[in-house]
Every structure is written in structure tokens, then in C-alpha cells.
Amino acid sequence: MGRTADNESIKLYATFWNNSGVALYVAGAFLPVITAYGRAGDIALAMRGMYETGRPSVLILNTIALLIGCLVAMWIGLRFRARAQRIIQQLED
């Protein structure tokens, strides 16, 4: 292939990684907000129960697991974006 075709192939490959990274990052950032909005009352009751009994409830443990999953998704999204940046540097003039 010619240089122009090779550059277009590199751009498409970098675009894939960039879009995947952005999607993971946005999902990781907004999923806890959407979930907390829908379950704010339940979470408050679970926090009160944890305060009274001294033991975390299943809902609190699930919320912590969700937050950890979202942080991992955000981290992987940033790694994908960094990969896209490295790929785009391979473009030739």
C-alpha cells in the first residue's frame, strides 16, 4: 500500500482504541452517579444499619464493588487512550 493508505490504516486503528477508551472512561465515570441517584434512599438506610450494627450490609458491599469496577473501567479507558496516542505517533509525513 502507499504511504497515504498506511496512514489511513493507522488512523483507523488509533480511532478504535481512542473510542473504546473514551467509552470505558465515560461509563466508569457516570455509572456510579446514575446508580446512586436511583438507590440513594436504600444506600442511606444501609449506612444507618451499618452504623447501628457495626456490620456492612450486602448493599454497601455491592456499592463498593460497583465503585471498584468503575475505577478499573476508568483506568483501562485511560490506558486505551494512551495506546491510541502511541499509535498515532507512527504516522509518516
N, C-alpha and C positions, 0 to 999 in steps of 0.2 A: 504494500500500500504506500501511497505517497505521504509526505510529511503532514499535509492538511488532514488526511483521513486518520492518521495516527493520533494527531492532536484531538480530533473529534472523539475518537475512541477513549482517549484518556479523560476528556471532559465528561463523557457519559458515565464512565466508571467512578470518577470523583463525585459526580452528581448523585449517584446511587448511595454512596457512603454518607454524603452530606445530608441527603433527605432522610435516610434511616436514622442518622444521629439526631437530627432535629426532632423527628417523630418520637424517639425514645425520650429525649430530654423534656419535651413538652408534656408527654404522658406522665413522666415521673414528677413533673412539677405540679400539674393540675389534678391528678387523680386523688391525692390526699385532700385537697380543698373540696372537691366535689363530694367525696365520701364523707368528710367531716360535716359538710353542710346538711346532708341527708340524715346523719346519725348523731347530731350534736346532743340531743336530749338523752339518747341511750348512753353516749360516752360520759356525759355528766353524771348520770345515775351510777354507771360503773365506777367512776372515780370516787363517788361518795361511798359506795360499797367497799371499795378497796381501802378507803380511809378508815372506815368503821371496823372492818375485819382484819386488816393488815395483810390480806392476800389479794393478788391481782386476779381479776375476773378473766374469763375467756375473751370477752370483747376487748379488753385492754391489751391482752396478748395478741389478738388478731390485728388491732390497730398498730401495735409496734411492728408486727411482721409486715404490714402494708407499707409503713414508713421505710423500713429497711429495703423492701423491694423497690420502692420508688427511688430511693437514694442509689441503689445499684443501677436502675434503669437510667438515671441521670448521668452516672459515672460512665456507663457504657456509651451513652449518647455523646458525651464529650470525647471519648476515645475514637468513636467513629468519625466525628468531625475532624479530629487531629489527623486521622488516616486520610481523609479527603484532602486536607491541606498538603500532606506529603505527596499524594498522588498528583495533585495539580502542579506541583513544582517540577514535575517531569516534562512539562510542555516544552517543546522546542520552538525557537523563533522561526 
